[in-house]
Amino acid sequence: MPIRTLTPRHRALGQVLLVVLIGSFSFTFIEIVLRELSPNAMAAGRVVISAMAFVAIVALQPRRRTPIAPAHRVRLVLTGLGASAGFHLLFSAGQDQVTVATSAVVQGTFPAVVAAGEWLFLRHRLDRRAAAGLVLSVVGLVVISSGAENEGSSSLLGIALVLGSVIVWAATSLTTRSLADQYDPWWLNTPGTVAGALVMLAVAAPSAGEFADLSIGAWVLLIWLGAGGSALVYASLAGAMKVLPATTTASVATLVVPVSILIAWVVLGESPTVEAVIGSVAVVTGVVLVSRERAAALTPPEPGADDVGVSASGRR
């Protein structure tokens, strides 16, 4: 299909699929960088580089900068702050206290958390087909994680911290959705990400010495994780949410897991488990059902909806 004939919805789905591709390789890059950096140092470096990328883009392209309405300032800052510092701090703290499988199960609830929030705050109600797809994709992620190797045990505090990171990311997605049709996607994320970078620098200050011994290869991957895996991903998702509901973008983004399994199989020769195959089929099927949600399922905004950053344009 020629690009000129693509609908805004198709372009938005393309942006999310770009995020999936980037995210699928990011898992491998993160593992490599963590051989030389502690989790806090890596997260700080990634957020700082992400903030630098946002500042560079909006500085070089002034057209992206528009006045921020007073009613939106706090939410706009919290959007980038939550996606950068909030998510990374909670996830890193929780990851140390749970098994890989437990973490995967908790993170697998992300689309459902976003759907619940979108229903409560943005009045987006899924049709039955999309709801069934959402459940199927979450179940698929649980099945995939059941085949993961487990060592050790998971603490309730660790589970709570990982769940907190999921809730923060869901809240960030919903806030982005409410503002996406009013600001450029790069500008929308810049103030909060800069604030998040300052927070992460303060948290990771004791680990600053680790960067002195970082290899060139690890630096290249870290720069990519910050500029591509974070900044480009955040901007792409914000752009997609000018058209798509947050639930759809969250669901499509779960394709990162089966695509990562496929990449590991093709590139690294790591044969997938039976659980991984069955779960991946369920995830892909569920995502297809959610992404084909009927436009009629989205109720029109009620009077006064613009006061919370939701407008009729850009909701579909």
C-alpha positions as CSV (number, residue, x, y, z in Angstrom):
1,M,0.0,0.0,0.0
2,P,1.6,3.3,-1.0
3,I,2.4,5.6,1.9
4,R,0.2,8.4,0.5
5,T,-2.9,6.2,0.8
6,L,-2.3,5.3,4.4
7,T,-5.0,6.5,6.8
8,P,-4.0,8.3,10.1
9,R,-4.9,5.1,11.9
10,H,-2.6,3.0,9.8
11,R,0.2,5.5,10.3
12,A,-0.4,5.5,14.1
13,L,-0.3,1.7,14.1
14,G,3.0,1.9,12.2
15,Q,4.4,4.2,14.8
16,V,3.5,1.6,17.5
17,L,5.0,-1.2,15.5
18,L,8.2,0.9,15.2
19,V,8.2,1.0,19.0
20,V,7.8,-2.8,19.1
21,L,10.8,-3.3,16.9
22,I,13.0,-0.9,18.9
23,G,11.8,-2.4,22.2
24,S,12.5,-6.0,21.0
25,F,16.2,-5.2,20.4
26,S,16.4,-3.0,23.5
27,F,16.1,-6.0,25.8
28,T,19.3,-7.5,24.4
29,F,21.1,-4.1,24.5
30,I,20.1,-3.6,28.2
31,E,21.5,-7.0,29.1
32,I,24.9,-6.1,27.5
33,V,25.1,-2.7,29.2
34,L,24.3,-4.2,32.6
35,R,27.5,-6.2,32.4
36,E,29.3,-2.9,32.9
37,L,26.9,-0.7,34.8
38,S,24.7,-1.1,37.8
39,P,20.9,-0.8,37.2
40,N,20.7,2.6,38.7
41,A,23.6,4.0,36.7
42,M,22.3,2.6,33.5
43,A,18.8,4.0,34.2
44,A,20.3,7.4,35.0
45,G,22.4,7.4,31.9
46,R,19.5,6.4,29.7
47,V,17.2,9.1,31.1
48,V,19.9,11.8,30.8
49,I,20.6,10.9,27.2
50,S,16.9,10.8,26.5
51,A,16.4,14.3,28.0
52,M,19.3,15.6,25.8
53,A,17.7,14.1,22.7
54,F,14.4,15.8,23.5
55,V,16.1,19.2,24.2
56,A,18.1,18.9,21.0
57,I,15.0,18.2,18.8
58,V,12.9,21.0,20.2
59,A,15.8,23.4,20.1
60,L,16.6,22.6,16.5
61,Q,12.9,22.7,15.4
62,P,11.3,25.7,17.2
63,R,8.0,24.9,15.4
64,R,7.5,22.1,17.9
65,R,7.4,24.4,20.8
66,T,4.0,25.9,21.6
67,P,2.7,27.7,24.7
68,I,1.6,25.3,27.4
69,A,-1.8,26.1,28.8
70,P,-1.7,26.8,32.6
71,A,-4.2,24.0,33.2
72,H,-1.9,21.5,31.5
73,R,1.5,22.4,33.0
74,V,1.5,20.0,36.0
75,R,0.2,17.1,33.9
76,L,2.7,17.7,31.1
77,V,5.6,17.7,33.5
78,L,4.4,14.6,35.3
79,T,4.1,12.8,32.0
80,G,7.8,12.9,31.3
81,L,8.8,12.7,35.0
82,G,6.7,9.5,35.5
83,A,8.0,7.9,32.3
84,S,11.6,8.6,33.1
85,A,12.4,8.8,36.8
86,G,9.2,7.3,38.3
87,F,9.1,4.2,36.2
88,H,12.8,3.4,36.3
89,L,13.2,3.9,40.1
90,L,10.2,1.7,41.0
91,F,11.0,-1.0,38.4
92,S,14.7,-1.2,39.3
93,A,13.9,-1.5,43.0
94,G,11.3,-4.1,42.5
95,Q,13.2,-6.2,39.9
96,D,15.9,-7.1,42.6
97,Q,13.2,-8.7,44.8
98,V,11.2,-10.8,42.3
99,T,11.9,-13.6,39.9
100,V,11.9,-13.0,36.2
101,A,8.6,-14.9,35.7
102,T,6.8,-12.9,38.5
103,S,8.0,-9.6,37.1
104,A,6.7,-10.7,33.6
105,V,3.3,-11.6,35.0
106,V,3.0,-8.3,36.8
107,Q,4.1,-6.3,33.8
108,G,1.7,-8.3,31.7
109,T,-1.2,-6.6,33.4
110,F,-0.2,-3.3,31.9
111,P,-2.8,-3.3,29.0
112,A,-5.6,-4.1,31.4
113,V,-4.5,-1.4,33.8
114,V,-4.5,1.1,31.0
115,A,-7.9,-0.1,29.8
116,A,-9.3,0.4,33.3
117,G,-7.9,3.8,33.6
118,E,-9.1,4.8,30.1
119,W,-12.6,3.6,31.0
120,L,-12.6,5.5,34.3
121,F,-11.0,8.8,33.2
122,L,-11.4,9.1,29.4
123,R,-14.7,7.3,29.0
124,H,-13.3,4.9,26.4
125,R,-15.3,1.6,26.6
126,L,-14.0,-1.4,24.7
127,D,-16.3,-3.4,22.5
128,R,-16.6,-7.1,23.3
129,R,-14.2,-8.2,20.6
130,A,-11.5,-5.8,21.9
131,A,-12.1,-6.8,25.5
132,A,-11.7,-10.5,24.6
133,G,-8.5,-9.6,22.8
134,L,-7.2,-7.7,25.8
135,V,-7.8,-10.7,28.1
136,L,-6.2,-13.1,25.5
137,S,-3.1,-11.0,25.2
138,V,-2.7,-10.8,29.0
139,V,-3.2,-14.5,29.4
140,G,-0.6,-15.1,26.6
141,L,2.0,-13.1,28.5
142,V,1.3,-15.1,31.7
143,V,1.7,-18.3,29.7
144,I,5.0,-17.1,28.3
145,S,6.3,-16.2,31.7
146,S,5.3,-19.6,33.1
147,G,8.0,-21.2,30.9
148,A,10.7,-18.9,32.2
149,E,13.4,-20.3,34.4
150,N,12.9,-19.3,38.0
151,E,15.5,-19.0,40.7
152,G,14.8,-17.6,44.2
153,S,11.6,-16.2,45.5
154,S,9.6,-13.0,45.2
155,S,8.8,-10.7,48.1
156,L,5.5,-8.9,48.5
157,L,7.4,-5.6,48.5
158,G,9.1,-6.5,45.2
159,I,5.8,-7.3,43.6
160,A,4.3,-4.1,44.9
161,L,7.2,-2.1,43.5
162,V,6.9,-3.7,40.1
163,L,3.2,-3.2,40.1
164,G,3.8,0.4,41.1
165,S,6.0,0.9,38.0
166,V,3.1,-0.5,35.9
167,I,0.6,1.9,37.4
168,V,3.0,4.8,36.9
169,W,3.5,3.8,33.3
170,A,-0.2,3.4,32.8
171,A,-0.9,6.8,34.3
172,T,1.7,8.3,32.1
173,S,0.1,6.7,29.0
174,L,-3.3,8.1,30.0
175,T,-2.0,11.6,30.6
176,T,-0.2,11.5,27.3
177,R,-3.4,10.4,25.7
178,S,-5.3,13.3,27.1
179,L,-2.8,15.8,25.9
180,A,-1.6,14.2,22.6
181,D,-3.8,16.1,20.2
182,Q,-2.8,19.5,21.7
183,Y,1.0,19.4,21.7
184,D,3.8,18.1,19.5
185,P,4.9,14.6,20.7
186,W,8.5,15.7,21.2
187,W,7.6,18.9,23.1
188,L,5.0,17.1,25.2
189,N,7.8,14.9,26.7
190,T,10.6,17.4,27.1
191,P,9.9,19.3,30.3
192,G,9.1,16.2,32.4
193,T,12.0,14.2,31.0
194,V,14.5,17.0,31.8
195,A,13.1,17.0,35.4
196,G,13.4,13.2,35.5
197,A,17.0,13.4,34.4
198,L,17.8,15.7,37.3
199,V,16.1,13.3,39.7
200,M,18.0,10.3,38.3
201,L,21.3,12.1,38.4
202,A,20.8,12.8,42.1
203,V,19.8,9.1,42.8
204,A,22.7,7.7,40.8
205,A,25.4,10.1,42.0
206,P,27.2,7.4,44.0
207,S,27.5,5.3,40.9
208,A,28.9,8.1,38.7
209,G,32.4,6.6,38.7
210,E,31.1,3.6,36.8
211,F,30.9,5.6,33.6
212,A,34.7,6.3,33.6
213,D,35.4,2.6,32.8
214,L,32.5,2.1,30.4
215,S,33.7,0.6,27.0
216,I,33.0,2.3,23.7
217,G,30.6,-0.4,22.7
218,A,28.6,0.0,25.9
219,W,28.5,3.8,25.4
220,V,27.1,3.3,21.9
221,L,24.4,1.0,23.2
222,L,23.6,3.3,26.1
223,I,23.3,6.3,23.8
224,W,20.9,4.2,21.6
225,L,18.9,3.2,24.6
226,G,18.4,6.8,25.6
227,A,17.9,8.4,22.2
228,G,16.1,5.6,20.5
229,G,14.8,3.2,23.1
230,S,13.5,6.0,25.3
231,A,13.1,9.4,23.5
232,L,12.1,8.1,20.1
233,V,9.8,5.5,21.7
234,Y,8.1,8.1,23.9
235,A,7.6,10.5,21.0
236,S,6.3,7.8,18.7
237,L,3.7,6.6,21.3
238,A,2.6,10.2,21.9
239,G,2.2,10.7,18.2
240,A,0.3,7.4,17.8
241,M,-2.1,8.5,20.6
242,K,-3.2,11.5,18.7
243,V,-5.3,8.9,16.8
244,L,-5.4,5.6,18.8
245,P,-6.7,5.0,22.3
246,A,-4.1,4.4,25.0
247,T,-5.4,0.9,25.4
248,T,-4.7,0.0,21.8
249,T,-1.2,1.4,21.9
250,A,-0.6,-0.5,25.2
251,S,-1.9,-3.7,23.7
252,V,0.1,-3.5,20.5
253,A,3.2,-2.7,22.4
254,T,3.0,-6.2,24.1
255,L,4.1,-7.6,20.8
256,V,7.6,-6.7,22.1
257,V,7.6,-10.0,24.0
258,P,6.8,-12.5,21.1
259,V,9.0,-10.5,18.7
260,S,11.9,-10.7,21.2
261,I,11.4,-14.4,21.4
262,L,11.5,-14.6,17.6
263,I,14.7,-12.5,17.4
264,A,16.4,-14.6,20.1
265,W,15.5,-17.8,18.1
266,V,16.7,-16.4,14.7
267,V,19.7,-14.4,15.8
268,L,20.9,-16.3,18.9
269,G,19.6,-19.8,18.2
270,E,17.6,-19.9,21.5
271,S,14.8,-22.3,20.7
272,P,11.5,-21.1,22.2
273,T,9.7,-23.2,24.8
274,V,6.2,-24.7,24.2
275,E,4.8,-22.1,26.6
276,A,6.5,-19.3,24.7
277,V,5.0,-20.5,21.4
278,I,1.5,-20.9,22.8
279,G,1.7,-17.6,24.7
280,S,3.0,-15.8,21.7
281,V,0.1,-17.0,19.5
282,A,-2.3,-15.8,22.2
283,V,-0.6,-12.4,22.4
284,V,-0.6,-11.8,18.7
285,T,-4.3,-12.9,18.3
286,G,-5.3,-10.7,21.2
287,V,-3.5,-7.7,19.8
288,V,-5.2,-8.2,16.4
289,L,-8.6,-8.2,18.1
290,V,-7.9,-5.1,20.1
291,S,-6.4,-3.1,17.2
292,R,-9.5,-3.8,15.1
293,E,-11.8,-2.3,17.7
294,R,-14.8,-0.6,16.1
295,A,-14.7,3.2,16.2
296,A,-18.3,3.2,17.3
297,A,-17.2,1.6,20.6
298,L,-15.6,4.9,21.6
299,T,-18.3,7.1,23.2
300,P,-18.2,10.8,22.4
301,P,-16.9,13.2,25.0
302,E,-19.4,14.7,27.4
303,P,-19.7,18.5,27.8
304,G,-16.7,19.9,29.6
305,A,-14.4,17.0,28.6
306,D,-11.9,19.6,27.2
307,D,-11.3,20.7,30.7
308,V,-9.4,17.5,31.4
309,G,-7.5,17.6,28.1
310,V,-9.8,15.3,26.1
311,S,-11.3,16.6,22.8
312,A,-13.4,15.0,20.1
313,S,-10.6,15.4,17.6
314,G,-7.8,12.9,17.9
315,R,-9.8,10.3,19.9
316,R,-10.1,8.1,16.9
